């Protein structure tokens, strides 16, 4: 996932991506807690992707392209 690709998406799509990434992060934590041995490198990758999406969402809001909905 690259920031360049994310900038081409609408704010609504970015919010959906953020929700999916947070679910994936939760699932990784649950897998680790239950002893299923999730891949350790996935934790940092998901965390960085979440940061990328949140950064691009902030850029969209700063540019005045606020999506319909609540706070981000």
C-alpha positions in Angstrom: 0.0 0.0 0.0 1.5 3.3 -1.1 0.6 6.8 -0.2 0.4 7.7 -3.9 -2.3 5.1 -4.5 -4.1 6.2 -1.4 -4.3 9.8 -2.5 -6.3 8.8 -5.6 -9.0 7.4 -3.4 -12.0 9.3 -2.0 -12.3 10.0 1.7 -15.1 7.4 2.0 -12.9 4.7 0.5 -10.1 5.6 2.8 -12.3 5.3 5.9 -13.3 1.8 4.7 -9.7 0.9 4.2 -8.9 2.2 7.7 -11.7 0.1 9.2 -10.4 -3.0 7.4 -6.8 -2.4 8.6 -8.0 -1.9 12.2 -9.9 -5.2 12.1 -6.8 -6.9 10.7 -4.8 -5.4 13.5 -7.3 -6.7 16.1 -7.3 -10.1 14.5 -3.4 -10.2 14.7 -3.5 -9.3 18.4 -6.1 -12.0 19.1 -4.1 -14.6 17.2 -1.0 -13.7 19.2 -2.9 -13.8 22.5 -4.4 -17.2 21.8 -1.0 -18.6 20.9 -1.6 -19.1 17.2 1.7 -17.5 16.3 0.8 -14.8 13.8 3.6 -13.5 11.6 5.6 -11.0 13.6 6.3 -8.7 10.7 2.6 -8.2 10.0 2.1 -6.1 13.1 4.4 -3.4 12.0 3.2 -3.5 8.4 -0.4 -3.1 9.4 0.5 -0.3 11.9 2.3 1.6 9.2 -0.5 1.2 6.7 -2.9 2.6 9.3 -0.6 5.6 9.7 -0.5 6.1 5.9 -4.3 6.0 5.6 -4.7 8.4 8.5 -2.1 10.8 7.0 -3.9 10.9 3.6 -7.3 11.4 5.3 -5.8 14.4 7.1 -4.5 15.8 3.9 -7.9 15.4 2.3 -9.5 17.2 5.2 -6.9 20.0 5.1 -7.6 20.5 1.4 -11.3 20.9 2.1 -12.5 17.7 0.7 -14.3 16.6 3.8 -16.4 13.5 3.4 -19.9 13.3 4.7 -20.0 11.8 8.1 -18.6 12.4 11.6 -15.1 13.1 12.9 -12.1 11.1 11.7 
